[in-house]
Amino acid sequence: MKKKWIITLGIVITIILVLGVKFYMDEKKLDEEMIKVVYSDEAKEVFEERLANLDPKAFTKEGVIQSYEIDKESIERNPMGGVNVTLIINKDSELNVTYTLGKFDGNLDGGGASISKELTEKLGLVGGSK
């Protein structure tokens, strides 16, 4: 009886470990895919277009937004679909924009955006408009 119990326990533990490894590998694959999408040329076009919408003079000497970089630690799956990613503006972590990237009609596009208070003030945005 005791031997049967040990065998059953061993089988249960093995099943739990196999499922755990499978879920871990699926999650890792999904993370790699999200990173690949966020660093793609298509995403770069979306980011630059969206930033130019915020600052029409972006990436010029007159613009507030001179450069951006992706905060790799911010990349995460959005529970409503898509990928959340934060862009650090001008290498200043206080100046940032968080976008939700997703596929719309087969094309990558930015969904919602959250602009930091500091960047909002620098851009002269009030209540979501200039």
Backbone hydrogen bonds, N-H to C=O, Kabsch-Sander energy under -0.5 kcal/mol:
donor,donor_aa,acceptor,acceptor_aa,energy
5,W,1,M,-1.8
6,I,2,K,-1.9
7,I,3,K,-2.2
8,T,4,K,-2.4
9,L,5,W,-2.4
10,G,6,I,-2.5
11,I,7,I,-2.2
12,V,8,T,-2.5
13,I,9,L,-2.5
14,T,10,G,-2.2
15,I,11,I,-2.5
16,I,12,V,-2.4
17,L,13,I,-2.4
18,V,14,T,-2.5
19,L,15,I,-2.5
20,G,16,I,-2.5
21,V,17,L,-2.5
22,K,18,V,-2.3
23,F,19,L,-2.7
24,Y,20,G,-2.3
25,M,21,V,-2.6
26,D,22,K,-2.5
27,E,23,F,-2.3
28,K,24,Y,-2.5
29,K,25,M,-2.4
30,L,26,D,-2.2
31,D,27,E,-2.5
32,E,28,K,-2.3
33,E,29,K,-2.2
34,M,30,L,-2.4
35,I,31,D,-2.4
36,K,32,E,-2.2
37,V,33,E,-2.2
38,V,34,M,-2.6
39,Y,35,I,-1.9
40,S,37,V,-1.5
44,K,40,S,-2.0
45,E,41,D,-2.1
46,V,42,E,-1.8
47,F,43,A,-3.1
48,E,44,K,-2.6
49,E,45,E,-2.3
50,R,46,V,-2.7
51,L,47,F,-2.8
52,A,48,E,-2.0
53,N,49,E,-1.5
54,L,50,R,-1.5
55,D,51,L,-2.6
58,A,55,D,-2.8
59,F,65,I,-3.7
60,T,57,K,-1.6
63,G,57,K,-0.7
63,G,60,T,-0.8
66,Q,64,V,-0.8
69,E,88,I,-1.9
71,D,86,T,-2.8
72,K,70,I,-1.2
74,S,71,D,-2.0
75,I,72,K,-1.0
76,E,84,N,-2.0
78,N,82,G,-2.3
81,G,78,N,-2.3
83,V,101,L,-2.7
84,N,76,E,-3.3
85,V,99,Y,-2.4
86,T,71,D,-0.5
87,L,97,V,-3.3
88,I,69,E,-3.1
89,I,87,L,-0.6
89,I,92,D,-0.6
89,I,95,L,-3.1
90,N,67,S,-2.4
92,D,89,I,-2.2
93,S,91,K,-0.6
95,L,92,D,-1.9
96,N,94,E,-0.8
97,V,87,L,-1.9
98,T,114,S,-2.8
99,Y,85,V,-3.0
99,Y,97,V,-0.5
100,T,112,G,-1.7
101,L,83,V,-3.3
101,L,99,Y,-0.6
102,G,109,D,-2.4
104,F,102,G,-0.5
104,F,107,N,-3.2
107,N,104,F,-1.9
109,D,102,G,-2.6
111,G,100,T,-4.3
114,S,98,T,-2.3
116,S,96,N,-2.8
120,T,116,S,-2.6
121,E,117,K,-2.4
122,K,118,E,-2.2
123,L,119,L,-2.5
124,G,120,T,-0.7
124,G,121,E,-0.7
125,L,120,T,-2.4
126,V,129,S,-3.0
129,S,126,V,-1.4
